Amino acid sequence: MRLTLTAALIAAPIAASAQDTITAVHAFPETLIYTQSFLEFVDKVNEAGEGVVQIEVRGGPEAIGMFQQPDAVRDGIVDMVYTPGSFYGGALPEKDALVASNLTAIETRENGGIALIDEIHQEKMGLKYLGWFDSGVCYNLWTRNAPEFDDAGNLEVEGLKLRGNAVYNAFFTNYLGAQVIDLPTGDVYAALQRGVVDATGWTQIGLIDLKWNEFLNYRIEPCFFSTDLGVIVNLEKWNSLSEEARQIVQDVAIQHEIDSVEALRAKRDEDFAALEEQGMQVVELEGEARANYLAAAREKTWERMKELMAESPQGDGNYDRLIELFYDPEADS
């Protein structure tokens, strides 16, 4: 009896300190710069969490379709997903606060914006919003042919075969008046190759990774929007982790929010230089046309957010607070 009791006492601490494992998938192919950023985060967690917590990456859209991933993490099929908030905007329209933001994760972590987004994720979807990665990078409109402008300097889109998606369709359709062709990222190369589309919105980086620069020759400035890439975790899984594991993962995520801003801005500058060396031309909107373009991108997105929030059981009570935390009017002046 004494030997059995001793063995049990020895075994108990081992069981209590078992290493936690978090399964994860990412929305985009592994070769894309944004996915590389997420995998860097995974490596950092696995190094800091050795013996306590490890993230096991199961793959990207080939493992679970990119648009099915948010439901998969909510339903517990996988524990963690790195994805744009726009991929689950129907369930959580508040993600548009990040899309229209002119701040980074650094400022919004400090001012309570990310805490509010986390609270909304937990309430609406049963998800932990771990972090807003790769912020501080905005979108441009990229075209195959030279853009055309009206007499007032406004961009003309008539006849443009413009690839759209959930991130910027409110802007492209409601302000620019474009007829968009919705395509997932993985289908755009072939669509450009076949002439199905001849223009697209895309972030300041990644065009070369995707090889879209083989077909696109013009970048229109100014840029608009912000990336809304984040890491979401099944809330039940998150709560089941040891306190030490949660602390490690959260601390690494906050640091990666900071690190990724600097890294991706450096990458943006490298990509711009490489593209211009290859012949990419930059076309600038100016004066009132420029101001209206930027204002419309922001305000049409806010309108969409408010309308969709109002339709949800929780209502639009957080609308003003979200804008206050994710947009600084002085940053545009």
C-alpha positions as CSV (number, residue, x, y, z in Angstrom):
1,M,0.0,0.0,0.0
2,R,2.8,2.4,0.9
3,L,4.6,1.8,-2.4
4,T,1.4,2.3,-4.4
5,L,0.7,5.6,-2.6
6,T,4.2,6.8,-3.2
7,A,4.0,6.0,-6.9
8,A,0.7,7.9,-7.1
9,L,2.2,10.9,-5.5
10,I,5.2,10.9,-7.9
11,A,2.9,10.5,-10.9
12,A,0.5,13.3,-9.9
13,P,2.8,16.3,-10.6
14,I,3.7,14.8,-14.0
15,A,0.1,14.6,-15.1
16,A,-0.6,18.1,-13.8
17,S,2.2,19.7,-15.8
18,A,1.4,17.9,-19.1
19,Q,2.3,20.1,-22.1
20,D,-0.6,21.8,-23.9
21,T,-0.9,21.4,-27.6
22,I,-2.8,23.9,-29.9
23,T,-3.7,22.9,-33.4
24,A,-3.6,25.7,-36.0
25,V,-4.3,26.5,-39.7
26,H,-3.6,29.6,-41.7
27,A,-5.8,31.2,-44.4
28,F,-3.2,31.8,-47.1
29,P,-0.5,29.6,-48.8
30,E,2.7,29.1,-46.9
31,T,4.7,31.1,-49.4
32,L,2.9,34.4,-48.8
33,I,4.6,36.9,-46.6
34,Y,1.7,37.1,-44.2
35,T,1.7,33.4,-43.6
36,Q,5.4,33.5,-43.0
37,S,4.8,36.1,-40.3
38,F,2.3,33.8,-38.6
39,L,4.7,30.9,-38.8
40,E,7.4,33.1,-37.1
41,F,4.9,33.7,-34.3
42,V,4.4,29.9,-34.0
43,D,8.1,29.4,-33.8
44,K,8.4,32.0,-31.0
45,V,5.6,30.4,-29.0
46,N,7.1,26.9,-29.4
47,E,10.5,28.2,-28.3
48,A,9.1,30.2,-25.3
49,G,6.6,27.4,-24.4
50,E,8.9,24.4,-24.6
51,G,7.5,21.8,-22.1
52,V,4.4,24.0,-21.4
53,V,2.6,24.7,-24.7
54,Q,3.2,24.0,-28.4
55,I,1.4,25.1,-31.5
56,E,1.0,22.4,-34.1
57,V,0.4,23.8,-37.6
58,R,-1.9,21.6,-39.7
59,G,-1.5,23.6,-42.9
60,G,-3.3,26.3,-44.8
61,P,-6.3,26.4,-47.2
62,E,-5.3,23.0,-48.5
63,A,-6.1,21.6,-45.1
64,I,-9.3,23.6,-44.4
65,G,-10.8,26.0,-47.0
66,M,-9.9,29.6,-46.2
67,F,-13.5,30.6,-45.9
68,Q,-14.4,27.6,-43.8
69,Q,-11.6,28.1,-41.3
70,P,-13.5,30.6,-39.0
71,D,-16.4,28.2,-38.6
72,A,-13.9,25.4,-38.0
73,V,-12.2,27.1,-35.1
74,R,-15.5,28.2,-33.6
75,D,-16.8,24.6,-33.8
76,G,-13.5,23.2,-32.3
77,I,-12.4,21.3,-35.4
78,V,-9.1,23.2,-35.1
79,D,-8.0,25.3,-32.1
80,M,-6.4,28.3,-33.8
81,V,-6.8,30.2,-37.1
82,Y,-4.8,33.0,-38.6
83,T,-7.1,34.8,-41.0
84,P,-8.5,38.2,-42.1
85,G,-11.5,39.3,-40.0
86,S,-13.2,39.9,-43.3
87,F,-13.5,36.2,-43.8
88,Y,-16.1,36.0,-41.0
89,G,-17.5,39.6,-41.3
90,G,-21.0,38.3,-41.7
91,A,-20.9,37.0,-38.1
92,L,-18.7,39.8,-36.7
93,P,-19.1,43.1,-38.7
94,E,-17.1,44.9,-36.0
95,K,-14.0,43.7,-37.8
96,D,-14.5,46.7,-40.2
97,A,-13.2,48.9,-37.4
98,L,-9.8,47.3,-38.2
99,V,-10.3,47.5,-42.0
100,A,-10.9,51.3,-41.8
101,S,-8.3,51.9,-39.1
102,N,-5.4,54.3,-39.6
103,L,-3.7,53.0,-36.4
104,T,-1.7,49.9,-35.8
105,A,-2.1,47.1,-33.3
106,I,0.4,48.9,-31.1
107,E,-1.8,51.9,-30.5
108,T,-5.0,49.9,-30.3
109,R,-3.6,47.4,-27.9
110,E,-2.6,50.3,-25.7
111,N,-5.9,52.2,-25.9
112,G,-8.2,49.2,-25.3
113,G,-9.3,48.7,-28.9
114,I,-8.1,45.1,-29.1
115,A,-9.5,44.3,-25.7
116,L,-12.9,45.4,-27.0
117,I,-12.6,43.4,-30.2
118,D,-11.6,40.4,-28.0
119,E,-14.7,40.9,-25.9
120,I,-16.9,41.0,-29.0
121,H,-15.4,37.9,-30.4
122,Q,-16.0,36.0,-27.2
123,E,-19.6,37.2,-26.9
124,K,-20.6,36.7,-30.5
125,M,-18.5,33.7,-31.7
126,G,-17.1,32.0,-28.7
127,L,-13.6,32.9,-29.8
128,K,-10.6,34.4,-28.1
129,Y,-9.1,37.2,-30.3
130,L,-5.5,36.7,-29.5
131,G,-3.9,39.4,-31.6
132,W,-4.0,41.7,-34.6
133,F,-0.9,40.7,-36.6
134,D,0.8,42.5,-39.5
135,S,-1.0,45.8,-39.1
136,G,0.3,49.1,-40.4
137,V,0.2,48.0,-44.0
138,C,-2.5,49.4,-46.2
139,Y,-4.1,48.5,-49.6
140,N,-3.6,49.9,-53.1
141,L,-5.5,49.5,-56.3
142,W,-3.3,47.8,-58.9
143,T,-4.2,47.8,-62.6
144,R,-2.9,46.2,-65.8
145,N,-3.6,49.3,-67.9
146,A,-3.0,53.0,-67.2
147,P,-5.9,54.3,-65.0
148,E,-8.1,57.0,-66.4
149,F,-9.5,60.0,-64.6
150,D,-12.4,62.4,-65.2
151,D,-12.0,66.2,-65.5
152,A,-12.0,66.6,-61.7
153,G,-9.3,64.1,-61.3
154,N,-11.5,61.3,-60.0
155,L,-10.7,57.7,-60.9
156,E,-12.9,56.3,-63.7
157,V,-13.7,52.6,-63.4
158,E,-16.1,52.1,-66.3
159,G,-15.0,49.1,-68.3
160,L,-12.5,48.0,-65.6
161,K,-12.7,44.3,-64.8
162,L,-12.1,44.7,-61.1
163,R,-11.5,41.8,-58.8
164,G,-13.4,42.3,-55.6
165,N,-13.8,40.6,-52.2
166,A,-15.4,41.2,-48.9
167,V,-12.7,43.6,-47.6
168,Y,-13.2,46.4,-50.1
169,N,-16.4,45.8,-52.0
170,A,-18.3,48.5,-50.0
171,F,-15.8,51.0,-51.3
172,F,-15.4,49.7,-54.8
173,T,-19.1,49.3,-55.4
174,N,-20.8,52.1,-53.4
175,Y,-18.3,54.8,-54.1
176,L,-16.3,53.9,-57.2
177,G,-19.4,52.4,-58.8
178,A,-17.4,49.4,-60.0
179,Q,-18.9,46.1,-61.2
180,V,-16.7,43.7,-59.3
181,I,-15.9,40.1,-59.9
182,D,-15.5,38.3,-56.5
183,L,-12.6,35.9,-56.5
184,P,-10.6,34.2,-53.7
185,T,-6.9,35.0,-53.5
186,G,-5.8,31.6,-54.9
187,D,-7.8,32.2,-58.2
188,V,-6.6,35.7,-59.0
189,Y,-3.4,34.7,-60.8
190,A,-5.3,32.5,-63.3
191,A,-7.9,35.2,-63.7
192,L,-5.3,37.8,-64.5
193,Q,-3.6,35.4,-66.9
194,R,-6.8,34.7,-68.8
195,G,-8.0,38.4,-68.8
196,V,-11.0,37.7,-66.6
197,V,-9.9,40.6,-64.4
198,D,-7.4,43.4,-65.1
199,A,-7.3,45.2,-61.8
200,T,-7.5,44.3,-58.1
201,G,-7.1,45.7,-54.6
202,W,-4.3,44.2,-52.6
203,T,-2.0,45.1,-49.8
204,Q,1.2,47.0,-50.2
205,I,3.2,43.8,-49.9
206,G,2.8,40.3,-51.3
207,L,2.2,41.1,-55.0
208,I,5.6,39.6,-55.9
209,D,5.0,36.5,-53.7
210,L,1.7,35.9,-55.6
211,K,3.3,36.7,-59.0
212,W,0.5,39.1,-59.9
213,N,3.2,41.6,-60.9
214,E,3.5,39.5,-64.1
215,F,0.3,41.2,-65.2
216,L,-0.2,44.4,-63.2
217,N,1.7,47.5,-64.2
218,Y,0.3,50.4,-62.2
219,R,-0.1,51.2,-58.5
220,I,-2.7,53.9,-57.7
221,E,-2.0,56.1,-54.7
222,P,-3.0,56.9,-52.0
223,C,-3.4,53.6,-50.3
224,F,-6.5,52.9,-48.2
225,F,-7.6,50.6,-45.4
226,S,-5.5,48.4,-43.2
227,T,-4.9,44.7,-43.1
228,D,-7.2,43.0,-40.6
229,L,-5.2,39.8,-40.1
230,G,-5.6,38.3,-36.7
231,V,-5.3,35.1,-34.7
232,I,-8.5,33.6,-33.2
233,V,-8.7,30.7,-30.8
234,N,-11.6,28.5,-29.8
235,L,-12.6,29.9,-26.4
236,E,-13.2,26.6,-24.8
237,K,-9.8,25.5,-25.8
238,W,-8.2,28.7,-24.6
239,N,-9.8,28.4,-21.2
240,S,-8.7,24.8,-20.9
241,L,-5.0,25.8,-21.3
242,S,-2.9,26.1,-18.1
243,E,-2.5,29.7,-16.8
244,E,1.2,29.5,-17.7
245,A,0.4,28.4,-21.3
246,R,-2.1,31.2,-21.8
247,Q,0.4,33.7,-20.5
248,I,3.1,32.6,-22.8
249,V,0.9,32.6,-25.9
250,Q,-0.6,36.0,-25.1
251,D,2.8,37.6,-24.3
252,V,4.3,36.3,-27.5
253,A,1.3,37.5,-29.5
254,I,1.6,41.0,-28.1
255,Q,5.3,41.2,-28.9
256,H,4.6,39.8,-32.4
257,E,2.0,42.6,-32.9
258,I,4.9,45.1,-32.4
259,D,7.6,43.1,-34.3
260,S,5.4,42.5,-37.4
261,V,4.6,46.2,-37.8
262,E,8.3,47.0,-38.3
263,A,9.1,43.9,-40.3
264,L,6.3,44.4,-42.8
265,R,6.9,48.1,-43.3
266,A,10.5,47.2,-44.2
267,K,9.2,44.5,-46.6
268,R,6.8,47.0,-48.2
269,D,9.7,49.4,-49.0
270,E,11.7,46.4,-50.5
271,D,8.7,45.3,-52.6
272,F,8.0,48.8,-53.8
273,A,11.6,49.3,-54.9
274,A,11.7,45.9,-56.6
275,L,8.4,46.5,-58.4
276,E,9.5,49.9,-59.6
277,E,12.7,48.5,-60.9
278,Q,10.7,46.0,-62.9
279,G,8.7,48.8,-64.5
280,M,5.7,49.3,-62.1
281,Q,4.4,52.8,-62.5
282,V,2.9,54.8,-59.6
283,V,-0.1,57.1,-60.3
284,E,-1.3,59.6,-57.7
285,L,-4.7,61.0,-57.1
286,E,-4.4,64.6,-56.0
287,G,-6.2,67.4,-54.2
288,E,-10.0,67.0,-53.6
289,A,-10.1,63.8,-55.6
290,R,-7.5,62.2,-53.3
291,A,-9.3,63.4,-50.1
292,N,-12.7,62.2,-51.3
293,Y,-11.2,58.8,-52.3
294,L,-9.7,58.3,-48.8
295,A,-12.8,59.5,-47.0
296,A,-15.1,57.2,-49.1
297,A,-13.0,54.2,-48.4
298,R,-13.3,54.8,-44.7
299,E,-16.9,56.0,-44.5
300,K,-18.5,53.4,-46.8
301,T,-16.8,50.7,-44.7
302,W,-18.1,52.3,-41.5
303,E,-21.6,52.4,-43.1
304,R,-21.5,48.7,-43.8
305,M,-20.3,48.0,-40.3
306,K,-23.1,50.0,-38.7
307,E,-25.8,48.5,-40.9
308,L,-24.7,44.9,-40.2
309,M,-24.2,45.5,-36.5
310,A,-27.7,46.9,-36.2
311,E,-29.1,43.7,-37.7
312,S,-27.4,41.5,-35.0
313,P,-29.1,40.7,-31.6
314,Q,-26.3,42.7,-29.8
315,G,-27.1,45.8,-31.9
316,D,-24.7,48.7,-32.8
317,G,-24.0,49.9,-29.3
318,N,-20.3,49.6,-29.7
319,Y,-20.2,51.5,-33.0
320,D,-19.0,54.9,-31.7
321,R,-16.5,53.3,-29.3
322,L,-14.9,51.2,-32.1
323,I,-14.4,54.2,-34.3
324,E,-12.9,56.2,-31.4
325,L,-10.4,53.4,-30.6
326,F,-9.5,52.5,-34.2
327,Y,-9.4,55.8,-36.0
328,D,-7.4,59.0,-35.2
329,P,-8.6,62.0,-37.3
330,E,-5.3,63.7,-36.6
331,A,-3.4,60.9,-38.2
332,D,-4.9,61.8,-41.6
333,S,-4.2,65.5,-41.4
